[in-house]
Amino acid sequence: MISKKKLLQAVSVSALSAVLAIGALTNAATVNAQAGINELTGLATTAPENQRPIAVMIDNDKRANPHYGLSEADVVYEMINSTHNNRVTRLMAVYKDYNSVSRIGNIRSTRPTNIMLAAEYNAVLIHDGGPFYIYPYFDATGLNHLSGGFSRIPNSKPREFTEYCTAGEAASRMAKAGYPSAYTAYEGQHYTFGANSLADDAGVAVATNVSVPFPHNSTQFVYNAATGTYDYYEFGSPVVDGDDKQQVTFTNVFLQDCDFTLLDKNGYMVYNCIGTNVGYYLTGGMVIPVTWLKTSYTGATKFYTLDGAELVVNPGKTYIALVPSDAWGQVGIK
């Protein structure tokens, strides 16, 4: 296991300065999406070239299982939803070709951090309400969002676990709201894609079993050598999509050390995700220490190697966990 102490020692002041300089230049660049390539995965897509993504808030309480449409997400974020309930987490799944997904959900409320992260992709956020803390963040980002009113599908569960975004609903709701389906702002590739074995990177180590310190969900990743991806586990079991019955698995796994600010005594909080800190990048059964940088509400989070170079990410689906700094030392990698 790589300790936080060793990782912090490896990140020199000069390397972080280089990261900040590169990040400023990167966030200023504006380019067009590449025809036939999904800019979220680096893989081929039949979605329209400049079609903006959607980001869907998905419940991650055990009572909500199974997840629907999660295996088809391009990028999945996991973070604690509250400091209460044993730090239960919530997922935010980002889709480029959302019209091809038959059902996504179930849909739940959003939090301030999700708004800042969805804005990075110029996505339309799909959620069902949220605490009043979210409204200044919608104002600050100008993020388009759709709250509630999606399909209710009976499943013998309480009502809060029955709302789903079905195929065609996102597009029709966006049109009704007057939200453009094409990018209204696009600051270039979120990730720099290319083949990367991590073999030559500083601090590289084997990583075939990873535990993320989300105590309510017991999040874990197990490297699948046959597929070259990390299989997602929660509550001690593989996460299998309720729709296509496929194992949810990722080519890339990012863990970000990120502290948070508590907003009230009810456990509502916001991650301090604008700034820079350390993290890990896992792919191909290996791990390296990295740094991350987000410069504004809407600016893309960028990842860098310890020498300050922008990270090259393998094409494929990506999982990102915002791990609270007070639990970062509990990340388990072996």
One Martini backbone bead per residue (centre of mass of N, CA, C, O) as a GRO file, in nm:
protein
  334
    1MET     BB    1   0.098   0.035   0.021
    2ILE     BB    2   0.038   0.373  -0.026
    3SER     BB    3   0.123   0.642   0.139
    4LYS     BB    4   0.056   0.966   0.202
    5LYS     BB    5   0.336   1.053   0.291
    6LYS     BB    6   0.491   0.957   0.038
    7LEU     BB    7   0.329   1.119  -0.164
    8LEU     BB    8   0.387   1.403  -0.052
    9GLN     BB    9   0.697   1.380  -0.083
   10ALA     BB   10   0.684   1.353  -0.404
   11VAL     BB   11   0.548   1.640  -0.398
   12SER     BB   12   0.669   1.908  -0.514
   13VAL     BB   13   0.666   2.242  -0.552
   14SER     BB   14   0.750   2.242  -0.850
   15ALA     BB   15   0.532   2.047  -0.952
   16LEU     BB   16   0.286   2.219  -0.866
   17SER     BB   17   0.363   2.465  -1.035
   18ALA     BB   18   0.341   2.318  -1.305
   19VAL     BB   19   0.046   2.241  -1.281
   20LEU     BB   20  -0.069   2.530  -1.267
   21ALA     BB   21   0.041   2.625  -1.541
   22ILE     BB   22  -0.090   2.407  -1.718
   23GLY     BB   23  -0.383   2.452  -1.628
   24ALA     BB   24  -0.415   2.742  -1.732
   25LEU     BB   25  -0.372   2.667  -2.030
   26THR     BB   26  -0.584   2.445  -2.066
   27ASN     BB   27  -0.846   2.614  -1.978
   28ALA     BB   28  -0.807   2.819  -2.236
   29ALA     BB   29  -0.881   2.608  -2.426
   30THR     BB   30  -1.038   2.565  -2.762
   31VAL     BB   31  -1.230   2.296  -2.899
   32ASN     BB   32  -1.334   2.028  -3.088
   33ALA     BB   33  -1.497   1.769  -3.138
   34GLN     BB   34  -1.458   1.439  -3.246
   35ALA     BB   35  -1.544   1.257  -3.494
   36GLY     BB   36  -1.654   0.941  -3.365
   37ILE     BB   37  -1.565   1.045  -3.071
   38ASN     BB   38  -1.560   0.997  -2.736
   39GLU     BB   39  -1.459   1.240  -2.507
   40LEU     BB   40  -1.498   1.048  -2.240
   41THR     BB   41  -1.324   0.773  -2.369
   42GLY     BB   42  -1.187   0.751  -2.672
   43LEU     BB   43  -1.422   0.619  -2.824
   44ALA     BB   44  -1.642   0.505  -3.021
   45THR     BB   45  -1.929   0.678  -3.181
   46THR     BB   46  -2.281   0.764  -3.279
   47ALA     BB   47  -2.290   1.023  -3.168
   48PRO     BB   48  -2.307   1.332  -3.192
   49GLU     BB   49  -2.038   1.524  -3.199
   50ASN     BB   50  -2.173   1.786  -3.010
   51GLN     BB   51  -2.296   1.623  -2.789
   52ARG     BB   52  -2.401   1.665  -2.493
   53PRO     BB   53  -2.417   1.565  -2.182
   54ILE     BB   54  -2.525   1.370  -1.913
   55ALA     BB   55  -2.609   1.393  -1.554
   56VAL     BB   56  -2.682   1.137  -1.310
   57MET     BB   57  -2.853   1.088  -1.023
   58ILE     BB   58  -2.765   0.808  -0.804
   59ASP     BB   59  -2.850   0.585  -0.600
   60ASN     BB   60  -2.651   0.413  -0.309
   61ASP     BB   61  -2.844   0.253  -0.167
   62LYS     BB   62  -2.925  -0.069  -0.109
   63ARG     BB   63  -3.240  -0.027  -0.163
   64ALA     BB   64  -3.185   0.062  -0.479
   65ASN     BB   65  -3.121  -0.197  -0.578
   66PRO     BB   66  -3.047  -0.192  -0.880
   67HIS     BB   67  -2.869  -0.058  -1.119
   68TYR     BB   68  -2.941   0.156  -1.401
   69GLY     BB   69  -2.707   0.210  -1.663
   70LEU     BB   70  -2.411   0.196  -1.539
   71SER     BB   71  -2.253   0.024  -1.761
   72GLU     BB   72  -2.301   0.283  -1.979
   73ALA     BB   73  -2.122   0.468  -1.853
   74ASP     BB   74  -1.843   0.679  -1.890
   75VAL     BB   75  -1.880   0.834  -1.607
   76VAL     BB   76  -1.811   0.783  -1.248
   77TYR     BB   77  -1.924   0.918  -0.948
   78GLU     BB   78  -1.805   0.914  -0.601
   79MET     BB   79  -1.970   1.034  -0.296
   80ILE     BB   80  -2.051   1.180  -0.026
   81ASN     BB   81  -2.377   1.290   0.083
   82SER     BB   82  -2.306   1.247   0.394
   83THR     BB   83  -2.209   1.233   0.735
   84HIS     BB   84  -2.432   1.057   0.757
   85ASN     BB   85  -2.509   0.732   0.739
   86ASN     BB   86  -2.214   0.632   0.719
   87ARG     BB   87  -2.143   0.783   0.457
   88VAL     BB   88  -2.320   0.795   0.227
   89THR     BB   89  -2.345   0.748  -0.113
   90ARG     BB   90  -2.325   0.895  -0.445
   91LEU     BB   91  -2.407   0.902  -0.788
   92MET     BB   92  -2.252   1.017  -1.105
   93ALA     BB   93  -2.364   0.981  -1.437
   94VAL     BB   94  -2.200   0.994  -1.756
   95TYR     BB   95  -2.340   1.076  -2.089
   96LYS     BB   96  -2.336   1.081  -2.432
   97ASP     BB   97  -2.526   0.821  -2.532
   98TYR     BB   98  -2.832   0.840  -2.392
   99ASN     BB   99  -3.041   0.731  -2.612
  100SER     BB  100  -2.934   0.413  -2.570
  101VAL     BB  101  -3.062   0.414  -2.283
  102SER     BB  102  -3.329   0.268  -2.127
  103ARG     BB  103  -3.217   0.302  -1.812
  104ILE     BB  104  -3.187   0.544  -1.536
  105GLY     BB  105  -3.106   0.441  -1.201
  106ASN     BB  106  -3.214   0.594  -0.951
  107ILE     BB  107  -3.332   0.907  -0.886
  108ARG     BB  108  -3.179   1.184  -0.718
  109SER     BB  109  -3.040   1.412  -0.544
  110THR     BB  110  -2.841   1.692  -0.513
  111ARG     BB  111  -2.519   1.854  -0.490
  112PRO     BB  112  -2.285   2.093  -0.511
  113THR     BB  113  -2.054   1.920  -0.630
  114ASN     BB  114  -2.207   1.811  -0.880
  115ILE     BB  115  -2.235   2.082  -1.022
  116MET     BB  116  -1.928   2.135  -1.065
  117LEU     BB  117  -1.881   1.868  -1.228
  118ALA     BB  118  -2.094   1.888  -1.455
  119ALA     BB  119  -1.980   2.163  -1.566
  120GLU     BB  120  -1.719   2.045  -1.695
  121TYR     BB  121  -1.914   1.905  -1.939
  122ASN     BB  122  -2.170   2.061  -2.017
  123ALA     BB  123  -2.400   1.938  -1.868
  124VAL     BB  124  -2.705   1.779  -1.794
  125LEU     BB  125  -2.872   1.777  -1.497
  126ILE     BB  126  -3.011   1.491  -1.329
  127HIS     BB  127  -3.274   1.528  -1.083
  128ASP     BB  128  -3.430   1.545  -0.733
  129GLY     BB  129  -3.339   1.794  -0.616
  130GLY     BB  130  -3.251   1.960  -0.299
  131PRO     BB  131  -3.089   2.153  -0.114
  132PHE     BB  132  -3.059   2.497  -0.082
  133TYR     BB  133  -2.742   2.494  -0.144
  134ILE     BB  134  -2.757   2.463  -0.466
  135TYR     BB  135  -2.838   2.746  -0.595
  136PRO     BB  136  -2.565   2.906  -0.607
  137TYR     BB  137  -2.436   2.693  -0.807
  138PHE     BB  138  -2.622   2.739  -1.042
  139ASP     BB  139  -2.553   3.038  -1.071
  140ALA     BB  140  -2.236   3.012  -1.102
  141THR     BB  141  -2.254   2.800  -1.361
  142GLY     BB  142  -2.523   2.774  -1.545
  143LEU     BB  143  -2.659   2.506  -1.513
  144ASN     BB  144  -2.826   2.270  -1.665
  145HIS     BB  145  -3.151   2.139  -1.543
  146LEU     BB  146  -3.341   1.843  -1.422
  147SER     BB  147  -3.630   1.820  -1.201
  148GLY     BB  148  -3.798   1.577  -1.211
  149GLY     BB  149  -4.062   1.395  -1.384
  150PHE     BB  150  -3.998   1.111  -1.421
  151SER     BB  151  -4.019   0.792  -1.438
  152ARG     BB  152  -4.245   0.561  -1.285
  153ILE     BB  153  -4.134   0.241  -1.152
  154PRO     BB  154  -4.248  -0.032  -1.037
  155ASN     BB  155  -4.067  -0.222  -0.739
  156SER     BB  156  -4.162  -0.254  -0.430
  157LYS     BB  157  -4.082   0.038  -0.345
  158PRO     BB  158  -4.028   0.319  -0.242
  159ARG     BB  159  -4.069   0.610  -0.414
  160GLU     BB  160  -3.758   0.706  -0.404
  161PHE     BB  161  -3.696   0.422  -0.592
  162THR     BB  162  -3.878   0.492  -0.891
  163GLU     BB  163  -3.690   0.688  -1.057
  164TYR     BB  164  -3.651   0.729  -1.422
  165CYS     BB  165  -3.449   0.745  -1.714
  166THR     BB  166  -3.566   0.712  -2.025
  167ALA     BB  167  -3.571   0.669  -2.338
  168GLY     BB  168  -3.598   1.015  -2.456
  169GLU     BB  169  -3.641   1.202  -2.206
  170ALA     BB  170  -3.399   1.390  -2.210
  171ALA     BB  171  -3.447   1.514  -2.490
  172SER     BB  172  -3.739   1.619  -2.443
  173ARG     BB  173  -3.679   1.791  -2.190
  174MET     BB  174  -3.468   1.975  -2.318
  175ALA     BB  175  -3.647   2.092  -2.540
  176LYS     BB  176  -3.869   2.208  -2.350
  177ALA     BB  177  -3.646   2.392  -2.191
  178GLY     BB  178  -3.428   2.499  -2.414
  179TYR     BB  179  -3.192   2.300  -2.437
  180PRO     BB  180  -2.913   2.232  -2.574
  181SER     BB  181  -2.764   1.946  -2.729
  182ALA     BB  182  -2.529   2.117  -2.773
  183TYR     BB  183  -2.263   2.269  -2.715
  184THR     BB  184  -2.194   2.582  -2.528
  185ALA     BB  185  -1.929   2.459  -2.396
  186TYR     BB  186  -1.570   2.395  -2.484
  187GLU     BB  187  -1.238   2.305  -2.338
  188GLY     BB  188  -1.189   2.029  -2.429
  189GLN     BB  189  -1.037   1.768  -2.334
  190HIS     BB  190  -1.064   1.615  -2.036
  191TYR     BB  191  -0.889   1.392  -2.165
  192THR     BB  192  -0.578   1.230  -2.233
  193PHE     BB  193  -0.549   1.001  -2.481
  194GLY     BB  194  -0.367   0.685  -2.435
  195ALA     BB  195  -0.124   0.473  -2.407
  196ASN     BB  196  -0.087   0.328  -2.059
  197SER     BB  197   0.121   0.135  -1.829
  198LEU     BB  198   0.302   0.302  -1.602
  199ALA     BB  199   0.604   0.192  -1.600
  200ASP     BB  200   0.762   0.498  -1.598
  201ASP     BB  201   0.645   0.586  -1.335
  202ALA     BB  202   0.634   0.732  -1.048
  203GLY     BB  203   0.542   0.498  -0.800
  204VAL     BB  204   0.491   0.234  -0.914
  205ALA     BB  205   0.228  -0.023  -0.870
  206VAL     BB  206   0.051  -0.269  -0.764
  207ALA     BB  207  -0.325  -0.304  -0.852
  208THR     BB  208  -0.585  -0.549  -0.768
  209ASN     BB  209  -0.682  -0.421  -0.481
  210VAL     BB  210  -0.947  -0.189  -0.384
  211SER     BB  211  -1.013   0.035  -0.113
  212VAL     BB  212  -1.278   0.252  -0.023
  213PRO     BB  213  -1.360   0.495   0.235
  214PHE     BB  214  -1.688   0.380   0.230
  215PRO     BB  215  -1.861   0.248   0.483
  216HIS     BB  216  -2.153   0.198   0.377
  217ASN     BB  217  -2.046   0.048   0.085
  218SER     BB  218  -1.770  -0.090   0.047
  219THR     BB  219  -1.574   0.000  -0.166
  220GLN     BB  220  -1.454  -0.193  -0.459
  221PHE     BB  221  -1.164  -0.322  -0.647
  222VAL     BB  222  -1.117  -0.568  -0.912
  223TYR     BB  223  -0.893  -0.709  -1.106
  224ASN     BB  224  -0.943  -0.798  -1.456
  225ALA     BB  225  -0.742  -0.969  -1.667
  226ALA     BB  226  -0.939  -1.043  -1.903
  227THR     BB  227  -1.037  -0.721  -1.942
  228GLY     BB  228  -0.856  -0.486  -1.809
  229THR     BB  229  -1.039  -0.429  -1.548
  230TYR     BB  230  -1.244  -0.278  -1.290
  231ASP     BB  231  -1.434  -0.422  -1.061
  232TYR     BB  232  -1.736  -0.345  -0.904
  233TYR     BB  233  -1.791  -0.306  -0.547
  234GLU     BB  234  -2.063  -0.368  -0.304
  235PHE     BB  235  -2.145  -0.503  -0.013
  236GLY     BB  236  -1.958  -0.761  -0.113
  237SER     BB  237  -2.052  -0.716  -0.421
  238PRO     BB  238  -2.118  -0.718  -0.731
  239VAL     BB  239  -2.188  -0.482  -0.980
  240VAL     BB  240  -2.504  -0.513  -1.142
  241ASP     BB  241  -2.692  -0.451  -1.397
  242GLY     BB  242  -3.044  -0.438  -1.422
  243ASP     BB  243  -3.056  -0.453  -1.737
  244ASP     BB  244  -2.786  -0.618  -1.874
  245LYS     BB  245  -2.622  -0.784  -1.643
  246GLN     BB  246  -2.359  -0.627  -1.608
  247GLN     BB  247  -2.059  -0.566  -1.515
  248VAL     BB  248  -1.917  -0.314  -1.344
  249THR     BB  249  -1.654  -0.146  -1.531
  250PHE     BB  250  -1.303  -0.016  -1.540
  251THR     BB  251  -1.021   0.124  -1.679
  252ASN     BB  252  -1.049   0.377  -1.484
  253VAL     BB  253  -0.905   0.494  -1.165
  254PHE     BB  254  -0.990   0.757  -0.939
  255LEU     BB  255  -0.828   0.915  -0.654
  256GLN     BB  256  -0.932   1.184  -0.439
  257ASP     BB  257  -0.798   1.417  -0.237
  258CYS     BB  258  -1.075   1.569  -0.041
  259ASP     BB  259  -1.202   1.809   0.119
  260PHE     BB  260  -1.449   1.954   0.352
  261THR     BB  261  -1.761   2.131   0.414
  262LEU     BB  262  -1.971   2.191   0.665
  263LEU     BB  263  -2.311   2.318   0.665
  264ASP     BB  264  -2.445   2.126   0.893
  265LYS     BB  265  -2.597   1.914   1.137
  266ASN     BB  266  -2.717   1.714   0.891
  267GLY     BB  267  -2.447   1.662   0.688
  268TYR     BB  268  -2.411   1.874   0.503
  269MET     BB  269  -2.192   1.914   0.209
  270VAL     BB  270  -1.871   2.030   0.061
  271TYR     BB  271  -1.643   2.003  -0.163
  272ASN     BB  272  -1.298   2.113  -0.213
  273CYS     BB  273  -1.259   2.104  -0.563
  274ILE     BB  274  -1.115   2.377  -0.561
  275GLY     BB  275  -0.786   2.298  -0.659
  276THR     BB  276  -0.520   2.104  -0.494
  277ASN     BB  277  -0.396   1.759  -0.502
  278VAL     BB  278  -0.395   1.432  -0.440
  279GLY     BB  279  -0.352   1.092  -0.591
  280TYR     BB  280  -0.487   0.823  -0.799
  281TYR     BB  281  -0.390   0.593  -1.069
  282LEU     BB  282  -0.577   0.328  -1.228
  283THR     BB  283  -0.433   0.072  -1.451
  284GLY     BB  284  -0.368  -0.245  -1.551
  285GLY     BB  285  -0.285  -0.321  -1.237
  286MET     BB  286  -0.196  -0.022  -1.170
  287VAL     BB  287  -0.016   0.247  -0.985
  288ILE     BB  288  -0.020   0.608  -0.937
  289PRO     BB  289   0.079   0.904  -0.846
  290VAL     BB  290  -0.103   1.216  -0.824
  291THR     BB  291  -0.241   1.516  -0.948
  292TRP     BB  292  -0.485   1.778  -0.891
  293LEU     BB  293  -0.692   2.024  -1.091
  294LYS     BB  294  -0.911   2.306  -1.002
  295THR     BB  295  -0.996   2.654  -1.098
  296SER     BB  296  -1.321   2.622  -1.121
  297TYR     BB  297  -1.648   2.564  -1.146
  298THR     BB  298  -1.608   2.475  -1.475
  299GLY     BB  299  -1.344   2.355  -1.461
  300ALA     BB  300  -1.141   2.109  -1.536
  301THR     BB  301  -1.021   1.826  -1.412
  302LYS     BB  302  -0.678   1.766  -1.368
  303PHE     BB  303  -0.409   1.535  -1.441
  304TYR     BB  304  -0.084   1.453  -1.286
  305THR     BB  305   0.222   1.397  -1.272
  306LEU     BB  306   0.501   1.448  -1.066
  307ASP     BB  307   0.638   1.630  -1.314
  308GLY     BB  308   0.369   1.795  -1.446
  309ALA     BB  309   0.238   1.612  -1.642
  310GLU     BB  310  -0.005   1.524  -1.831
  311LEU     BB  311  -0.215   1.274  -1.822
  312VAL     BB  312  -0.236   0.958  -1.963
  313VAL     BB  313  -0.534   0.800  -2.081
  314ASN     BB  314  -0.708   0.531  -2.112
  315PRO     BB  315  -0.930   0.405  -2.303
  316GLY     BB  316  -1.246   0.443  -2.139
  317LYS     BB  317  -1.385   0.388  -1.851
  318THR     BB  318  -1.465   0.603  -1.558
  319TYR     BB  319  -1.362   0.638  -1.217
  320ILE     BB  320  -1.455   0.871  -0.940
  321ALA     BB  321  -1.317   0.952  -0.620
  322LEU     BB  322  -1.409   1.144  -0.337
  323VAL     BB  323  -1.188   1.154  -0.077
  324PRO     BB  324  -1.172   1.220   0.229
  325SER     BB  325  -0.907   1.341   0.403
  326ASP     BB  326  -0.984   1.189   0.682
  327ALA     BB  327  -0.963   0.896   0.489
  328TRP     BB  328  -0.706   0.859   0.308
  329GLY     BB  329  -0.538   0.655   0.492
  330GLN     BB  330  -0.764   0.411   0.414
  331VAL     BB  331  -0.655   0.344   0.161
  332GLY     BB  332  -0.654   0.037  -0.036
  333ILE     BB  333  -0.350  -0.106  -0.185
  334LYS     BB  334  -0.266  -0.446  -0.360
   0.00000   0.00000   0.00000
